[in-house]
Amino acid sequence: MAVSLIVPIILVVVLALIVIVITSVIKVSTTEGGEPVLKNVYIYLVLFATLMMTIGGSVAAFMAVADIVAPAPYHQSFEEYRQWGIDKTELGTNDKAKLTEADIKVRYDAMVAAEYDRQMNRAKNSLIKSLGWIIIPLPVFIYYQRRLNDKEV
């Protein structure tokens, strides 16, 4: 609930900042020969956007690594599975009584192992996507940062 309220507020604040920057650039450009100022604003906006993308990718990569290292435990207990987890379409009404405790335990362990593998695959997929959010904007950030440093010297 709180997150759904924060996102639109942040979006409005960012849009307001962009409008303020653009209007200040227009005012400054008319008095100081605006092309160098406009280029500097562009460079700073690119630096800001790529830095935010890299930071977001780093946070997501950390979370994916945390999911790989310490995955969330499976939430359904064996007792719940024994009571509710047997697929009724797979078994007839008389077959339920034929399953032994060991058979149910084997099925439960297989389901837990499959869920663990699904979580690991999902975390690895997320890690790869997060690395893309780091690897792609980072060279752009470095290029514009060096370009900015060359201008200041």
N, C-alpha and C positions, 0 to 999 in steps of 0.2 A: 504494500500500500504506500509506504513512504517513498520507495524507489520510484513508483509511478508518478509521484508528485515532483520529485527532485529532477528527473530527466527533462521535463518541459521547462522548468525554471532555469536550469543550466543552459538549455538551448536558447531561451530568450536572452539570457545574459550574454552569451557568446555572440548572438546576432546583434545585440545592442553595441557591444564592443567593436564589432566589425564596422557598423555604421558610423560610430564615433571616429574610428581610425580613418575611414574613407573621407568623411567630412573634414577632418583635420588635415589630411593630405591635400585635399582640394584647396583649402584656405592657404596652406603653406606653399603649395605649388604656384599659386598665382603671384605670391610675393617674392619667392626665392628662385624661380626657374625650376619648375616642379619635376622635371624628368629624373634627376638624381634622387630626389626625395621619394618619388614614386618607386624607383628601383629598390631603394633601401627598405621601404615598407613591404614590397613584394618579397624581398629576401627574408625579412623577419617573419612574415606570414608563412613562408615555406619552411623556415627553420622551426617555427612553433608547431606547424601541422606534422612535420616529420618526427619531431621530438615526442609529441603526444602519441603518435602511432607506435613509435619504438617503445615508449614506456608502457603503453597498453599491451603490446605484444610480450614484453618482458613479464608483466604481471600474469598474463594468461599462461605463458610458458612455465612460470613458477608453479601456478596452480595445477597444470597438467603433470608436472614432475611430482608434485605432492600426491596426486591421485595415483600415479604409478608406484611411488614408494609406499604409500599407506592408503590402499583403497578402502572405501567404506565397506563395512561388513554387510553381509546379506541380512535382510530385515525379517524374513519369515523363519520362525523356529521350526524344528522338526515336528513338534507336537501340532502346530498349526497346519503344516503340510500334510501330516498324517490324517488330520480331520478334514481338511478342505482341498488339499492339493491334488488329489487323484482325479484325473480327467474322466468324467462320467461317459463321454462319448467313446473313449478308448476301452473302458471296462463295462461289462454288463452289470446288472444289479447283483447277480449271484457271484460274479468274479471278484467283487470287492472283498468278500470273506475269504477267498482263496489266497490273496496276497499275504505273505508272511511279513513280520516286522523287518526282517533282513531285506526283503525285496523292496519294501517302502523306503528303507534307509538308503539302499543303493540308488534308487531313483532320486531321492532327496539330495544325496551327495553329488550326483551327476548334474542336477539342476543348479546347485550352488557353484560347482566348478564351471558350468557354462556361463553363469552370471558373472563370475569373477573374470573369465576370459573376455566377455563382452565389455566389462568395465575397463580392462587393460587395453583392449583395442580402441575403445572410445578415447581413453586418455592419450594413447600414442597418436591417434589421429588429431586430437586437439593440440598436442605438442608440435606436430608438424605444421599445422595451420598457424600457431602462435609464432613459430620461428619465421614463417613468411612475413608476419607483421613486424619482425625485427630486421630481417635480412634485406627486404625490399626498400624500406624508407631510410635505413641507416646510411648507405652510400650517398643518397641525395642530401641528407643532413650534413654529412662530412664535406661534401663538395661545396655546399653553400656556406658552411661555417668557414672553410678555408678562403672562399671568395670574399667573405665579409672581413676576415682578418687581413687579407691582402689590400683591401680598400682603406682600412684604418691606418696602415703603416705608411 
